[in-house]
Amino acid sequence: MRSSNPVFSRRGFSRDNGYAGFGTQPQAGGPAAGTQTQQGNPYAGAAGQQAPANPYATNPYAQQDLQHGAPQAPVTTAGRMTMDDVVMRTATTLGTLVVTAALAWALLPVDDANFSKSMGIAIGAGLVAMVLSLVQAFKRKASPPLILAYAALEGVFLGVVSSLVDNRIADGAAMQAVIGTMAVFVGVLVAYKAGWIRVNRRFYGFVMAAAMGFLLLTAVNLLFAVFGGGDGLGFRSGGLGIVFGIVGILLGACFLALDFKQVEDGIAYGAPKEEAWLAAFGLTLTLVWIYMEFLRLIAILQGND
């Protein structure tokens, strides 16, 4: 089960054969992959039905019962996703985004003479990036060129928008948003590794419901702004805008926890190496979300000074 919306694309690495679900980490001496029951799996069928088979066949980390003298199963990691793969793909994706954002900031000024041209290019790049992200969300496999193209175009959009906010609304907002995004990333990572955040079925359901409500309110506010003028229902300005921005950042932090769970499950279940691109894609989407919410929040706070 997964959403076609890339913002909600917190998928397990399964495509056809189920989801490496919450609370189903493989354990030594446990049942072989593909024979686990539905207990703890949020996507399993009704009680008594067998859970979908592990999409990556035999778990390379599972071991036979050593207490009964059985030999230890050999660990085979060739062609499997590792943490290094995820880090490298994520660095490549984010690096592409940062480079194009810096180029857009430098080459597409937002002064009065170039404002219309720069914003036109930024909006066009943002729309194409959104389409590419949707295409990747619908694809059955990761496409590195598609993901990198998304990152490049998203970088153009972010570069121009950041320059606009920094130069016309809130001086230094872009750097503050970057620092805030990094702080949230590190904080959630530490909390997740320490076990303070437990990603389970209930957590997943709460985050998805909250995110759907958040995006629905955002869409309604945008429609009112387009057809009614002004700031629509006021979700992006004043005190209500500040509250809305904080909620958006908190949702982004929850998405990060889901991303970390996805990576952890993919490595534990021996996901193919190319699936690291999906992890990089999901992390990039989440970090862009958090950055934009910080940028909006800082613009509101400093714009009201």
C-alpha positions as CSV (number, residue, x, y, z in Angstrom):
1,M,0.0,0.0,0.0
2,R,1.5,3.3,-1.0
3,S,0.3,6.7,-2.1
4,S,0.9,8.0,-5.6
5,N,1.6,11.4,-4.1
6,P,5.4,11.7,-3.8
7,V,5.0,13.6,-0.5
8,F,3.3,10.5,0.8
9,S,5.6,8.1,-0.9
10,R,7.0,6.6,2.3
11,R,7.0,3.1,0.8
12,G,8.5,0.0,2.0
13,F,10.8,-1.2,-0.6
14,S,8.3,-3.8,-1.8
15,R,6.6,-3.3,-5.1
16,D,4.4,-6.3,-5.8
17,N,4.9,-8.7,-2.9
18,G,4.0,-6.6,0.1
19,Y,5.7,-4.3,2.5
20,A,8.6,-4.9,4.9
21,G,6.2,-3.7,7.6
22,F,6.6,-2.1,11.0
23,G,7.6,-4.5,13.7
24,T,8.6,-7.2,11.3
25,Q,12.4,-7.0,11.6
26,P,14.0,-10.3,10.8
27,Q,15.5,-12.1,13.7
28,A,17.9,-15.0,14.1
29,G,16.1,-18.3,14.6
30,G,12.8,-16.7,13.5
31,P,10.6,-17.9,10.7
32,A,12.1,-17.8,7.3
33,A,11.4,-14.9,5.1
34,G,8.1,-15.3,3.3
35,T,6.6,-17.3,6.1
36,Q,6.0,-14.6,8.6
37,T,2.5,-14.2,10.0
38,Q,0.5,-11.0,9.8
39,Q,1.4,-10.0,13.4
40,G,2.9,-6.5,13.5
41,N,2.5,-5.9,9.8
42,P,0.1,-3.0,9.2
43,Y,-0.5,-4.2,5.7
44,A,-1.2,-7.9,6.4
45,G,-4.5,-9.4,5.6
46,A,-7.2,-10.5,8.0
47,A,-6.3,-12.6,11.1
48,G,-5.2,-16.0,10.3
49,Q,-4.0,-15.2,6.8
50,Q,-0.4,-15.4,5.8
51,A,1.5,-12.2,5.3
52,P,2.8,-11.4,1.8
53,A,6.1,-13.0,1.0
54,N,9.3,-11.0,1.6
55,P,9.9,-9.3,-1.8
56,Y,13.6,-10.0,-1.5
57,A,13.3,-13.7,-1.0
58,T,15.6,-15.2,1.6
59,N,16.7,-12.7,4.2
60,P,20.5,-12.6,4.0
61,Y,20.7,-11.6,7.6
62,A,18.6,-14.5,9.0
63,Q,20.5,-17.2,10.8
64,Q,19.5,-20.8,11.6
65,D,19.0,-21.8,15.2
66,L,22.5,-21.9,16.6
67,Q,21.2,-23.3,19.9
68,H,20.4,-26.6,18.2
69,G,23.8,-26.9,16.6
70,A,22.7,-25.9,13.1
71,P,25.3,-24.1,11.1
72,Q,25.1,-20.4,10.7
73,A,23.7,-19.2,7.4
74,P,26.2,-17.4,5.3
75,V,25.6,-13.7,4.9
76,T,25.6,-12.5,1.3
77,T,25.5,-8.8,0.7
78,A,26.6,-8.7,-2.9
79,G,24.1,-6.6,-4.9
80,R,22.2,-5.6,-1.7
81,M,21.6,-2.1,-0.5
82,T,23.9,-0.8,2.2
83,M,23.9,2.3,4.3
84,D,26.9,3.5,2.2
85,D,24.8,3.2,-0.9
86,V,22.0,5.3,0.7
87,V,24.4,7.9,1.9
88,M,26.2,8.2,-1.5
89,R,22.9,8.4,-3.5
90,T,21.4,10.9,-1.1
91,A,24.6,13.0,-1.3
92,T,24.5,12.9,-5.1
93,T,20.8,13.9,-5.2
94,L,21.1,16.7,-2.7
95,G,24.4,17.9,-4.2
96,T,22.7,18.2,-7.6
97,L,19.9,20.2,-6.0
98,V,22.3,22.5,-4.1
99,V,24.4,23.2,-7.2
100,T,21.5,24.2,-9.4
101,A,20.0,26.2,-6.6
102,A,23.2,28.2,-6.3
103,L,23.4,28.7,-10.0
104,A,19.8,29.9,-10.1
105,W,20.4,32.3,-7.3
106,A,23.4,33.8,-9.1
107,L,22.1,33.7,-12.7
108,L,18.4,34.5,-12.2
109,P,18.3,37.7,-10.2
110,V,15.0,38.9,-8.7
111,D,15.5,42.6,-9.1
112,D,12.8,44.7,-10.8
113,A,14.3,44.4,-14.2
114,N,14.5,40.6,-14.1
115,F,11.8,39.6,-11.7
116,S,9.2,38.4,-14.2
117,K,11.7,36.4,-16.2
118,S,13.3,34.8,-13.2
119,M,10.0,33.9,-11.6
120,G,8.7,32.5,-14.8
121,I,11.7,30.2,-15.1
122,A,11.4,29.2,-11.5
123,I,7.7,28.4,-11.7
124,G,8.2,26.4,-14.9
125,A,11.1,24.4,-13.3
126,G,9.0,23.8,-10.2
127,L,6.0,22.5,-12.2
128,V,8.2,20.2,-14.3
129,A,10.0,19.0,-11.1
130,M,6.6,18.2,-9.6
131,V,5.6,16.2,-12.7
132,L,8.9,14.2,-12.6
133,S,8.4,13.4,-8.9
134,L,4.9,12.1,-9.7
135,V,6.2,10.0,-12.5
136,Q,8.9,8.5,-10.2
137,A,6.2,7.8,-7.6
138,F,4.2,5.8,-10.1
139,K,7.2,4.0,-11.5
140,R,7.8,0.4,-10.3
141,K,11.5,0.9,-10.1
142,A,13.9,3.7,-9.3
143,S,15.1,5.8,-12.2
144,P,18.3,7.6,-11.3
145,P,18.2,10.0,-14.3
146,L,14.6,10.9,-13.4
147,I,15.5,11.5,-9.8
148,L,18.5,13.6,-10.6
149,A,16.5,15.6,-13.2
150,Y,13.9,16.3,-10.5
151,A,16.6,17.4,-8.1
152,A,18.2,19.7,-10.7
153,L,14.8,21.4,-11.5
154,E,13.7,21.6,-7.9
155,G,17.1,23.3,-7.2
156,V,16.3,26.0,-9.8
157,F,12.9,26.6,-8.2
158,L,14.4,26.7,-4.6
159,G,17.2,29.0,-5.7
160,V,15.0,31.7,-7.2
161,V,12.4,31.5,-4.4
162,S,15.1,31.6,-1.7
163,S,16.7,34.6,-3.4
164,L,13.3,36.3,-3.5
165,V,12.6,35.8,0.2
166,D,16.2,36.7,1.2
167,N,16.5,39.9,-0.8
168,R,12.9,41.2,-0.6
169,I,11.3,39.9,2.5
170,A,13.7,38.6,5.2
171,D,17.4,39.1,5.0
172,G,19.3,36.0,5.8
173,A,16.2,33.8,5.6
174,A,17.7,31.2,3.3
175,M,20.7,30.5,5.5
176,Q,18.4,30.3,8.6
177,A,16.2,27.9,6.8
178,V,19.2,25.7,5.8
179,I,20.4,25.6,9.4
180,G,16.9,24.9,10.7
181,T,16.5,22.0,8.2
182,M,19.9,20.5,9.2
183,A,19.0,20.8,12.9
184,V,15.7,19.0,12.4
185,F,17.5,16.2,10.4
186,V,20.1,15.7,13.0
187,G,17.6,15.9,15.9
188,V,15.2,13.3,14.3
189,L,18.1,11.0,13.4
190,V,19.4,11.1,17.0
191,A,16.0,10.5,18.4
192,Y,15.3,7.7,16.0
193,K,18.6,5.9,16.7
194,A,18.1,6.3,20.5
195,G,14.6,4.8,20.3
196,W,12.8,7.9,21.4
197,I,10.7,7.8,18.2
198,R,9.0,4.5,17.5
199,V,7.8,4.1,14.0
200,N,4.9,1.7,14.0
201,R,1.5,1.3,12.4
202,R,-0.2,3.8,14.6
203,F,2.6,6.4,14.0
204,Y,2.3,5.8,10.2
205,G,-1.5,6.2,10.2
206,F,-1.3,9.4,12.3
207,V,1.3,11.0,10.1
208,M,-0.6,10.2,6.9
209,A,-3.9,11.5,8.2
210,A,-2.3,14.7,9.5
211,A,-0.4,15.2,6.2
212,M,-3.5,14.7,4.1
213,G,-5.4,17.3,6.3
214,F,-2.5,19.7,6.0
215,L,-2.3,19.5,2.3
216,L,-6.1,19.7,1.9
217,L,-6.1,23.0,4.0
218,T,-3.2,24.3,1.9
219,A,-5.0,23.5,-1.3
220,V,-8.2,25.2,-0.1
221,N,-6.2,28.2,1.1
222,L,-4.6,28.4,-2.4
223,L,-8.0,28.3,-4.2
224,F,-9.3,31.1,-2.0
225,A,-6.2,33.1,-2.7
226,V,-6.5,32.6,-6.4
227,F,-10.2,33.3,-6.8
228,G,-10.8,35.6,-3.8
229,G,-7.5,37.5,-3.7
230,G,-5.3,38.3,-0.8
231,D,-4.0,35.5,1.3
232,G,-7.0,33.2,1.0
233,L,-8.0,31.9,4.4
234,G,-4.9,33.3,6.1
235,F,-3.0,30.0,6.6
236,R,0.2,31.5,5.3
237,S,0.3,34.9,7.1
238,G,0.0,36.3,10.6
239,G,-0.4,34.2,13.7
240,L,-2.3,31.4,11.9
241,G,0.5,31.3,9.4
242,I,3.1,30.8,12.1
243,V,1.1,28.0,13.7
244,F,0.6,26.4,10.2
245,G,4.4,26.7,9.5
246,I,5.3,25.0,12.8
247,V,2.9,22.2,12.1
248,G,4.4,21.8,8.6
249,I,7.9,21.5,10.1
250,L,6.7,18.9,12.7
251,L,5.1,16.9,9.9
252,G,8.4,17.0,8.0
253,A,10.2,15.7,11.0
254,C,7.7,12.8,11.2
255,F,8.3,12.1,7.5
256,L,12.0,11.9,8.3
257,A,11.4,9.2,10.9
258,L,9.4,7.3,8.3
259,D,12.3,7.7,5.8
260,F,14.7,6.3,8.4
261,K,12.4,3.3,9.0
262,Q,12.2,2.7,5.2
263,V,16.0,2.7,4.9
264,E,16.4,0.5,8.0
265,D,13.9,-2.1,6.7
266,G,15.4,-2.1,3.2
267,I,18.9,-2.9,4.5
268,A,17.6,-5.5,7.0
269,Y,15.5,-7.3,4.3
270,G,18.3,-7.2,1.7
271,A,16.8,-4.7,-0.8
272,P,18.5,-4.6,-4.2
273,K,21.3,-2.0,-4.4
274,E,19.4,0.2,-6.9
275,E,16.6,0.8,-4.3
276,A,19.0,3.2,-2.5
277,W,17.9,5.7,-5.1
278,L,14.4,5.5,-3.8
279,A,15.7,6.2,-0.3
280,A,17.6,9.2,-1.6
281,F,14.5,10.4,-3.4
282,G,12.3,10.1,-0.3
283,L,14.9,11.9,1.9
284,T,15.3,14.7,-0.7
285,L,11.5,15.2,-0.9
286,T,11.3,15.4,2.9
287,L,14.2,17.8,3.3
288,V,12.8,20.1,0.6
289,W,9.4,20.1,2.5
290,I,11.1,21.1,5.7
291,Y,13.2,23.8,4.1
292,M,10.2,25.4,2.4
293,E,8.3,25.4,5.7
294,F,11.2,27.0,7.5
295,L,11.5,29.6,4.7
296,R,7.8,30.5,4.9
297,L,7.9,30.7,8.7
298,I,11.0,32.9,8.7
299,A,9.4,35.2,6.1
300,I,6.3,35.6,8.2
301,L,8.2,36.2,11.4
302,Q,10.6,38.7,9.9
303,G,8.0,40.2,7.6
304,N,5.9,41.2,10.6
305,D,8.8,43.1,12.2
